[in-house]
Amino acid sequence: MSNNSSKVIRQWVSMPGGSCDLRVGDGAIGTLGTVLKGSTGKPHTCALVTDGDVSDELAERVRRLLTDAGYLVRLVRLAGEACACTLPAVEGLATKLAELHVTADDVVCAVGGVDVLSLSSFVCASWCTGTPLAHIPTDLYAAITASTTPRGIGVAGVPDMLSARAGAKYQLCDLGIMETDPSSAAFLNARATMAASALCDSEQAFSRLWDRAELLVGGDLETLKDQLADTAKSRGHIVASTSIATRQTIDYGRTFMRALSRLTGGTIPEGLLLAEAIRFQSRIAAAMEILSVDDVLTMDELLDLLGLEPVTCDVDPDELVAALREERFLRSSRFIICLPRGIGRVRPASVDEDLLAEHAGAWCATRASA
C-alpha cells in the first residue's frame, strides 16, 4: 500500500448557491484553524459536534486546533438517536446550539460519519439564517456524500423526506484519521457511489475511475486521494447544474436500492445494492434501445473492477415491482426513474410496466440462491 499522501489537494466543489472548499490528504485537519478564521474573521464560539464513534483523542485534537486559532470551543457529543437524520435529532441539535448561544457570527465544526455531518448541514443551513459549517468526515462514504448531498431528514419512519441542503463551506478529508480499509462497509459504499457519480457526470470522469479502479481496491492512498477529490467535483457539478434533469440524476439507483434494502431486511451493504441498481437499470435502458449493449457490459466490468460483485438473495419479482413503485410514489406522483443513455449521460425516464415486470423477474431469477 502506498503512503505517498502527504500533499494536501485543494478542490473547489460547486454547490447550489455557493461552493465548498475541499481539502484532501494526510494532515488536512492541520489547516482547520486557518481555514475557519478566513470565514468568520475574528474567532468567536465554535460548536464542535461529534458522533459517538469519534474517539476522545480525535475530539481533543480538533478542539486544540480550534482553541489555538482563538475559538471558544464547546463540545457537543451526539450518540445513537441524537445524531440520526430525524426531526427529534434536528430539534436536539438546534436546542444545543441555542443553549451555547451560537449565532451566524460563530461556526460549527462537525466530525464523524454521514449522519452527524448531514444533520449538521440541515440545522446550520437554517440556524440564524445560516451558520458557517466545516465537515471533518471519518470515513470515505461520508467524505464523498455529506458535503454535496447530505442525507435528508426522515419523517414518520420514512428516510430522506426533508431534503438537507448542502451547507458545508469547508470539508477536510484527512486520510490519517479516516477509515481506509478496502474491506470496510464504508469503503464499499464509497466505491459504488464513485461509480454512480462518474456514470452520471461524464465519459472523462468514468474513464479516470476505470483507470484507478485496481489501485483503489488495493487501498492505494495516493489514488484514493485523487479519486475523492474527483468524485466530490463530479457530484458538485451534478447538484449545481442549471438543468433540472441533470440535478435529478444525483439520486441515480437509490429507488431500487431502498426498495431492495426493504425486501432484504437491510442485510446487504448499501454499496452492493447500488451496484445492483446500476446493473438493473442499464439493462432496462438497453431493452428500451436508449443504451448500447457494449455500454452495459462496460458498466458491469467497472463494477467488477471495483469489487462490487452481484448479490445473492431470494426476492419475489412481484414484491420487487411493488416496492419500487411504492418507493417512487413516496416522492413523486409519476413513476419515473433515472436511466443511462450512455457513459456520462443519465436522464429521468418513464418505464413501461410490462418491461419493468419482465426485468424484475429476470433479475430475481439470476440472484436467487441455489
C-alpha positions as CSV (number, residue, x, y, z in Angstrom):
1,M,0.0,0.0,0.0
2,S,1.3,3.4,-1.0
3,N,1.7,6.0,1.8
4,N,2.6,8.9,-0.5
5,S,-0.4,11.0,0.5
6,S,1.4,13.8,2.3
7,K,0.4,16.5,-0.2
8,V,-3.0,18.0,0.5
9,I,-5.2,18.5,-2.6
10,R,-7.4,21.6,-2.6
11,Q,-10.5,21.5,-4.7
12,W,-13.4,23.9,-5.0
13,V,-16.6,22.0,-5.3
14,S,-19.7,23.6,-6.8
15,M,-22.9,23.6,-4.8
16,P,-26.2,25.3,-5.2
17,G,-25.7,28.9,-4.2
18,G,-22.0,28.7,-3.5
19,S,-19.1,26.3,-3.2
20,C,-17.3,24.1,-0.7
21,D,-13.5,24.4,-0.1
22,L,-12.4,20.7,-0.1
23,R,-9.0,19.6,1.2
24,V,-7.9,16.0,0.9
25,G,-4.7,14.4,2.2
26,D,-2.8,13.2,5.2
27,G,-2.7,16.1,7.7
28,A,-5.5,18.1,6.1
29,I,-7.1,18.9,9.5
30,G,-3.9,20.8,10.5
31,T,-5.2,23.7,8.4
32,L,-8.5,23.8,10.3
33,G,-7.9,26.9,12.4
34,T,-6.6,29.0,9.5
35,V,-9.4,27.9,7.2
36,L,-12.2,28.8,9.6
37,K,-10.7,32.2,10.6
38,G,-10.9,33.1,6.9
39,S,-14.6,32.5,7.1
40,T,-15.6,34.1,10.4
41,G,-12.9,36.8,10.8
42,K,-12.3,37.4,14.5
43,P,-12.8,34.0,16.2
44,H,-15.8,33.6,18.4
45,T,-17.6,30.5,19.5
46,C,-17.2,27.1,17.7
47,A,-19.6,24.3,18.4
48,L,-17.6,21.1,17.9
49,V,-20.3,18.4,17.1
50,T,-19.2,14.8,17.0
51,D,-20.9,11.4,16.8
52,G,-20.4,8.6,19.3
53,D,-17.8,6.8,17.1
54,V,-15.3,9.7,17.3
55,S,-12.6,8.9,19.7
56,D,-11.8,11.2,22.7
57,E,-8.3,11.6,21.2
58,L,-9.6,12.9,17.9
59,A,-12.1,15.2,19.5
60,E,-9.4,16.6,21.7
61,R,-7.0,17.0,18.8
62,V,-9.7,19.0,16.9
63,R,-10.6,21.0,20.0
64,R,-6.9,22.1,20.4
65,L,-6.6,23.1,16.8
66,L,-9.7,25.3,17.2
67,T,-8.6,26.7,20.5
68,D,-5.1,27.6,19.1
69,A,-6.9,29.5,16.4
70,G,-8.7,31.6,19.1
71,Y,-12.1,29.9,19.2
72,L,-14.0,29.3,22.4
73,V,-14.8,25.6,21.7
74,R,-18.0,24.0,23.0
75,L,-18.1,20.2,22.6
76,V,-21.4,18.7,21.6
77,R,-21.3,14.9,21.8
78,L,-24.2,13.1,19.9
79,A,-24.7,9.4,20.1
80,G,-27.4,6.9,19.0
81,E,-30.7,8.6,18.0
82,A,-29.3,12.0,18.9
83,C,-27.2,12.0,15.7
84,A,-29.7,10.3,13.4
85,C,-31.3,12.1,10.5
86,T,-34.7,12.6,12.2
87,L,-36.8,15.5,13.3
88,P,-36.2,14.8,17.0
89,A,-32.4,14.9,16.4
90,V,-32.8,18.2,14.5
91,E,-34.6,19.7,17.4
92,G,-32.0,18.3,19.8
93,L,-29.0,19.8,18.0
94,A,-30.8,23.1,17.5
95,T,-31.5,23.2,21.2
96,K,-27.8,22.6,21.9
97,L,-26.8,25.5,19.6
98,A,-29.4,27.7,21.4
99,E,-28.0,26.8,24.8
100,L,-24.5,27.6,23.7
101,H,-25.6,30.9,22.1
102,V,-24.2,30.0,18.7
103,T,-25.0,32.7,16.1
104,A,-24.3,33.3,12.5
105,D,-21.1,35.0,13.5
106,D,-19.9,31.8,15.1
107,V,-19.0,28.5,13.4
108,V,-19.9,24.8,13.7
109,C,-17.4,22.0,13.1
110,A,-18.9,18.6,12.6
111,V,-16.7,15.4,13.0
112,G,-17.9,11.9,12.2
113,G,-19.9,9.8,9.8
114,V,-22.5,10.7,7.2
115,D,-25.4,11.0,9.7
116,V,-23.9,13.6,12.0
117,L,-22.5,15.6,9.1
118,S,-25.9,15.5,7.3
119,L,-27.7,16.5,10.5
120,S,-25.3,19.4,11.0
121,S,-25.9,20.5,7.4
122,F,-29.6,20.6,7.8
123,V,-29.5,22.6,11.1
124,C,-26.7,25.0,10.1
125,A,-28.4,25.9,6.8
126,S,-31.2,27.5,8.7
127,W,-29.7,28.4,12.1
128,C,-29.7,32.2,12.4
129,T,-30.4,32.3,8.7
130,G,-27.2,30.3,8.1
131,T,-24.2,29.5,10.3
132,P,-20.8,28.6,8.8
133,L,-20.1,24.8,8.9
134,A,-17.0,22.7,8.5
135,H,-17.0,19.0,7.9
136,I,-14.4,16.5,9.0
137,P,-15.5,13.1,7.8
138,T,-14.2,9.9,9.5
139,D,-15.0,7.5,6.7
140,L,-14.9,7.5,2.9
141,Y,-18.6,7.3,2.2
142,A,-19.2,10.4,4.4
143,A,-16.3,12.1,2.6
144,I,-17.9,11.9,-0.9
145,T,-21.5,12.4,0.0
146,A,-22.0,14.6,3.1
147,S,-20.8,17.9,1.7
148,T,-22.7,17.9,-1.6
149,T,-25.5,15.5,-1.0
150,P,-26.2,15.2,2.8
151,R,-28.8,12.7,3.8
152,G,-32.3,14.1,4.1
153,I,-34.3,14.1,7.3
154,G,-36.7,11.2,7.9
155,V,-40.4,11.8,8.7
156,A,-42.8,9.2,10.1
157,G,-40.2,6.5,9.8
158,V,-39.5,7.2,6.1
159,P,-35.9,8.3,5.4
160,D,-34.8,11.3,3.2
161,M,-38.2,13.1,3.1
162,L,-36.9,16.5,4.1
163,S,-34.0,17.5,1.9
164,A,-30.9,18.6,3.7
165,R,-29.4,21.4,1.7
166,A,-25.7,21.2,1.1
167,G,-24.3,23.6,3.6
168,A,-20.7,22.8,4.4
169,K,-18.4,25.7,3.4
170,Y,-15.3,23.6,4.2
171,Q,-14.6,19.9,4.2
172,L,-11.3,18.5,5.4
173,C,-10.7,14.9,4.4
174,D,-7.7,13.8,6.4
175,L,-6.6,10.3,5.4
176,G,-4.7,10.0,8.6
177,I,-7.8,9.9,10.7
178,M,-10.2,8.2,8.2
179,E,-11.1,4.6,7.9
180,T,-9.5,3.5,4.7
181,D,-9.7,-0.3,5.0
182,P,-10.7,-1.5,1.5
183,S,-12.9,-4.3,3.1
184,S,-14.9,-1.9,5.3
185,A,-18.6,-1.3,4.5
186,A,-18.0,2.5,4.2
187,F,-15.3,1.9,1.5
188,L,-17.6,-0.5,-0.3
189,N,-20.4,2.1,-0.2
190,A,-18.0,4.8,-1.4
191,R,-16.8,2.7,-4.4
192,A,-20.3,2.2,-5.6
193,T,-21.1,5.9,-5.2
194,M,-17.9,6.7,-7.1
195,A,-19.2,4.5,-10.0
196,A,-22.7,6.0,-10.0
197,S,-21.3,9.6,-9.8
198,A,-18.9,9.1,-12.7
199,L,-21.5,7.4,-14.8
200,C,-23.8,10.5,-14.3
201,D,-21.1,13.1,-14.8
202,S,-19.1,12.5,-17.9
203,E,-17.1,10.0,-20.0
204,Q,-13.9,11.6,-18.7
205,A,-14.9,11.0,-15.1
206,F,-15.8,7.4,-15.9
207,S,-12.5,6.8,-17.7
208,R,-10.5,8.2,-14.8
209,L,-12.3,6.0,-12.3
210,W,-11.8,3.0,-14.6
211,D,-8.0,3.7,-14.7
212,R,-7.8,4.0,-10.9
213,A,-10.1,1.0,-10.0
214,E,-7.5,-1.6,-9.4
215,L,-5.4,0.7,-7.2
216,L,-8.5,1.9,-5.3
217,V,-9.5,-1.7,-4.4
218,G,-5.9,-2.3,-3.3
219,G,-6.1,0.6,-0.9
220,D,-3.5,2.9,-2.6
221,L,-3.8,6.1,-0.6
222,E,-2.5,8.4,-3.3
223,T,-5.1,7.1,-5.8
224,L,-7.8,7.3,-3.2
225,K,-6.9,11.0,-2.5
226,D,-7.2,11.8,-6.2
227,Q,-10.5,9.9,-6.6
228,L,-12.1,11.5,-3.5
229,A,-11.5,15.0,-5.0
230,D,-12.7,13.8,-8.4
231,T,-15.9,12.3,-7.1
232,A,-16.7,15.3,-5.0
233,K,-16.2,17.5,-8.0
234,S,-18.5,15.3,-10.1
235,R,-21.2,15.3,-7.5
236,G,-21.0,19.1,-7.1
237,H,-21.2,19.5,-10.9
238,I,-24.4,17.5,-10.9
239,V,-26.2,19.1,-8.0
240,A,-25.2,22.7,-9.1
241,S,-26.4,22.1,-12.7
242,T,-28.9,24.6,-14.2
243,S,-30.7,21.6,-15.7
244,I,-33.4,20.0,-13.5
245,A,-33.0,16.7,-15.4
246,T,-29.3,16.7,-14.6
247,R,-29.8,17.5,-10.9
248,Q,-32.3,14.6,-10.6
249,T,-29.6,12.1,-11.6
250,I,-27.8,12.6,-8.3
251,D,-30.3,10.0,-6.9
252,Y,-29.5,7.5,-9.7
253,G,-30.1,4.0,-8.4
254,R,-31.4,5.0,-5.0
255,T,-35.1,4.0,-5.6
256,F,-34.0,0.4,-6.5
257,M,-31.5,0.4,-3.6
258,R,-34.1,1.5,-1.0
259,A,-36.7,-0.9,-2.3
260,L,-34.3,-3.9,-2.3
261,S,-33.0,-3.0,1.1
262,R,-36.5,-3.1,2.5
263,L,-37.2,-6.5,0.9
264,T,-33.9,-8.0,2.2
265,G,-34.2,-6.6,5.7
266,G,-31.2,-4.3,5.4
267,T,-28.8,-7.3,5.4
268,I,-27.0,-6.3,2.2
269,P,-24.5,-3.4,2.3
270,E,-25.7,-0.2,0.5
271,G,-22.8,-0.3,-1.9
272,L,-23.8,-3.7,-3.3
273,L,-27.4,-2.6,-3.5
274,L,-26.4,0.5,-5.5
275,A,-24.2,-1.6,-7.8
276,E,-27.3,-3.9,-8.4
277,A,-29.3,-0.8,-9.3
278,I,-26.8,0.2,-11.9
279,R,-26.9,-3.3,-13.4
280,F,-30.7,-3.5,-13.3
281,Q,-31.3,0.0,-14.8
282,S,-28.7,-0.3,-17.5
283,R,-30.5,-3.5,-18.8
284,I,-33.8,-1.7,-18.8
285,A,-32.2,1.1,-20.8
286,A,-30.8,-1.4,-23.3
287,A,-34.2,-3.0,-23.7
288,M,-35.7,0.4,-24.4
289,E,-32.9,0.9,-27.1
290,I,-31.6,4.0,-25.4
291,L,-28.3,2.4,-24.3
292,S,-26.0,0.1,-26.2
293,V,-25.2,-3.4,-25.0
294,D,-21.5,-2.5,-25.2
295,D,-22.1,0.2,-22.6
296,V,-24.0,-2.2,-20.4
297,L,-21.0,-4.6,-20.4
298,T,-18.6,-1.7,-19.8
299,M,-20.6,-0.7,-16.7
300,D,-20.6,-4.3,-15.5
301,E,-16.9,-4.5,-15.9
302,L,-16.2,-1.3,-13.9
303,L,-18.4,-2.7,-11.1
304,D,-16.4,-5.9,-11.1
305,L,-13.1,-4.0,-11.1
306,L,-14.3,-2.1,-8.1
307,G,-15.0,-5.3,-6.2
308,L,-18.8,-4.8,-6.3
309,E,-19.9,-8.4,-7.0
310,P,-23.6,-9.4,-7.7
311,V,-25.6,-10.2,-4.6
312,T,-27.5,-13.4,-3.8
313,C,-31.0,-13.0,-2.4
314,D,-34.4,-14.6,-2.7
315,V,-36.9,-11.9,-3.7
316,D,-40.3,-12.3,-5.3
317,P,-40.4,-10.3,-8.6
318,D,-44.0,-9.0,-7.9
319,E,-42.9,-7.8,-4.5
320,L,-39.8,-6.1,-6.0
321,V,-42.0,-4.2,-8.6
322,A,-44.5,-3.2,-5.8
323,A,-41.6,-2.0,-3.6
324,L,-40.1,0.0,-6.5
325,R,-43.4,1.7,-7.2
326,E,-44.2,2.4,-3.6
327,E,-40.7,3.8,-3.0
328,R,-41.0,6.1,-6.1
329,F,-44.6,7.2,-5.3
330,L,-43.5,8.4,-1.8
331,R,-41.6,11.2,-3.6
332,S,-43.4,11.7,-6.9
333,S,-46.8,11.2,-8.5
334,R,-45.2,9.7,-11.6
335,F,-43.2,6.5,-11.9
336,I,-40.0,7.9,-13.4
337,I,-36.5,6.6,-12.7
338,C,-33.1,7.7,-14.0
339,L,-31.7,5.6,-16.9
340,P,-28.4,5.7,-18.6
341,R,-28.4,6.8,-22.2
342,G,-24.6,6.4,-22.5
343,I,-21.5,6.7,-20.4
344,G,-21.7,10.1,-18.7
345,R,-25.3,10.7,-19.7
346,V,-28.1,9.7,-17.3
347,R,-31.6,11.1,-17.6
348,P,-35.1,10.5,-16.0
349,A,-37.4,8.3,-18.0
350,S,-40.7,6.5,-17.7
351,V,-40.7,2.7,-17.9
352,D,-43.4,0.5,-19.3
353,E,-45.0,-1.7,-16.6
354,D,-44.6,-4.9,-18.6
355,L,-41.0,-4.2,-19.3
356,L,-40.4,-3.4,-15.6
357,A,-42.0,-6.7,-14.6
358,E,-40.1,-8.7,-17.2
359,H,-36.7,-7.3,-15.9
360,A,-37.6,-7.7,-12.3
361,G,-38.4,-11.4,-13.0
362,A,-35.1,-11.9,-14.8
363,W,-33.1,-10.1,-12.1
364,C,-34.7,-12.1,-9.3
365,A,-34.1,-15.4,-11.1
366,T,-30.4,-14.7,-11.6
367,R,-29.9,-13.6,-8.0
368,A,-31.8,-16.4,-6.3
369,S,-29.8,-18.7,-4.0
370,A,-29.3,-22.3,-5.2
